[in-house]
C-alpha cells in the first residue's frame, strides 16, 4: 500500500501539472491564432467585393425603371390594338374550321390588299404562308416566306414581331427540306441578340428558344455552339428579369430597400439584387445564388486552411459560401466559432463567420505537448519501474520469510516426532514397564528406527544446506547401475518387507556403466522409494525397474499411491513444496526430498520425469547418460 501511494500520488500530481501546462499552451496558441486570422480576414473579407455594381455585364440580369418608376426593361406589351376586323374571322374559319385553304388564301390576300394597317397586312401574309404549308406546297411557301423575311425596298417595312415569326417559319421550312441556307439563316438570327424595343421580352424568349429547337432539329448544335451559348444566356437573363420584375410589382416594400446594398429577394430560384440611380433611370442588377457564391468562394478558399474554415451568410441568415454547420451535442460538429463580423458597405446585413477546426489546438501545440507528455511518460515509467523493483524485492522478502517460517515449523514438527517417540520408548525401558526381553528388544528396534529416521532428516537438511552454498561435491566415476539399485533395495528391504507391501525389483542384465557418484545416486533412489512408500495406501504396490533405453540408463520407481494433479506435478521439485502442506498431514517430510533428487540428477547431467494422476499412483524415471556417450 505504501509503495502504491508512493507511485500514485506523484503520478497524479505530475499529470495535473502537465494538463495545466498543456491547457495554458493551448490558450496561448489559440490567442495567437485568433490575432493572426483576424488580421488576415480584415484584408480578405472586410472590403468591397471585386464587382462593378453599375456594369450589367457583371450580373445575371437587370431591371430598369424610369424616374417615375415605370418599368422600361423587361419590355412588355400589355395593350391590344383595336384594329378593324376586315372580315378576318371569315378567313380564320375557312382555314381552321372548313380547312378550305384555297379560299382562305384568297380571303387573306383580299384583306391584306384592302387593309391600311401594317400589322393586319403582315398577319394575313404570314397566314397565307401557313396555309401553303398545310397544303404541302413547300416551294411556294418558301418563296412567299422569303419575300416576308427579305422584303423589296418598295414594300411596307415589316414589324419586328412579324419579321421574327416569318424568319422562324423560313428556318423551319429550310430544315424540313434540308435547304443549304438553313445554317446561314440560323447563324444570322442567333447573332441578332439585340432586341427591338417594340418586341416584348416574353416574345424574345419564345423566339430565341424556338431558334435553339430548330438548330437541334437540324442537327446543327455543334456548329452553332458559341451562338447557342450566347442565346441561352440571353434567355436566362431575360427570364430572371421577368421573374424579378413580377416580384417587385407584387412586393412594393422591396422597392424601398436602400441603394447600393445587396439583399436577397424570395424568388424561385432566389436572387440577390442591388439598386442604384442614374440621371434618368433606376436600375436593379440581379445575381443568382450560384454567381453570388462564385463571387465569395474565392475569398473563402483563400482564407480556409488546415486550421480554420469560414462561411458567408446573406441578409436572411442563409449560407451563401463556405461550409455549413451541424449542431450536434450542444456544439458545432465541424468547428468552433471565434469571430463574426459584418461585411463591407455593399453587404451591411451580411456576415462572415470564422471557425477553428476541432483538434487544431492539439495540433498547433503538439510539439510542446509531446515534450510534456514524453517527460511525464519517462518519469512515470521510471517511478513504475522503481516501484516494481521495490515491490518485487519486498514480495521476494515476504516469500522468503514465509518459506523460512514454514521451514522452521516443518523442521520442528519433523524433528519433534522421532524425538518424542524415542523419549517415550526410552522412558518405558528405564521405568521397566515392559514384559520380557522380547518386548525390550522390540522397543530398542523402534528406538533405532526413529534414530535412523532422525539421522535421515538431518542428512537431508545438511545436504540442502550444502546445496544452498553450492558446496556439494560429488565423486563422479564409472558406476554399475545394478549395484546402485541393489544398494537402495537393501536399505529399504526391511521396511518394505512388512505385510501389505508388495515390492517388485526388475534389473536388466549387462547394463552399461553410468558416470555417477554411487552414494549420491543411492540417495536419489532412496528418496524416490521412501516417497512411494509414504504416499501409497495400506495395500502398497511399489516397483523399481532399471533398464537401458537408447543411449541412457533409466531408473523407474512406480507406486499405486495417491498420485498428483498437473498443477502439483509442475511444483514438486521446488524446495519445501508439499502437496499437503498442513502440519496435520499423515505423511512426514520437509518438502526437500525431491528438490535434493533434482539437484543430484542435474549435477550428473541426467534427467528426471514424472507421470502421475490423482488416485492412480505416480512413476518417476531418472535417465542417466552412459559412460563414453
Secondary structure, 3 states (H helix, E strand, C coil): CHHHHHHHHHHHHHHHHHHHHHHHHHHHHHHHHHHHHHHHHHHHCCCCCCCCCCCHHHCCEEEEEECCCCEEECCCCCCCCCCCCCCHHHHHHHHHHCCCHHHHHHHHHHHHHHCCCHHHHHHHHHHHHHHHHHCCCHHHHHHHHHHHHCCCCCCCCCCHHHHHHHHHHHHHHHHHCCCCCHHHHHHHHHHCCCCCCCCCHHHHHHHHHHHHHHHHHCCCCCCCHHHHHHHHHHHHHHHHHHHHHHHHHHCHHHHHCCCCCCEEECCCCCEEEEEEECCCEEEEEEEEHHHHHHHHHHHHHHHCCCCEEEEEECCCCCEEEECCCCEECCEECCEEEEEEEECCHHHCCCEEEEEEECCHHHHHCHHHHHHHHHHHHHHHHHHHHHHHHHHHHHHHHHHHHHHHHHHHHHHHHHHHHHHHHHHHHHHHHHHCCCCHHHHHHHHHHHHHHHHHHHHHHHHHHHHHHHHHHCCCCCCCEEECHHHHHHHHHHHHHHHHCCCCEEEEEEECCCCCCEEECHHHHHHHHHHHHHHHHHCCCCCEEEEEEEEEECCEEEEEEECCCCCCCHHHHCCCCCCCCCCCCCCCCCCCCCCCHHHHHHHHHHHCCCEEEEEEECCCEEEEEEEEEECCC
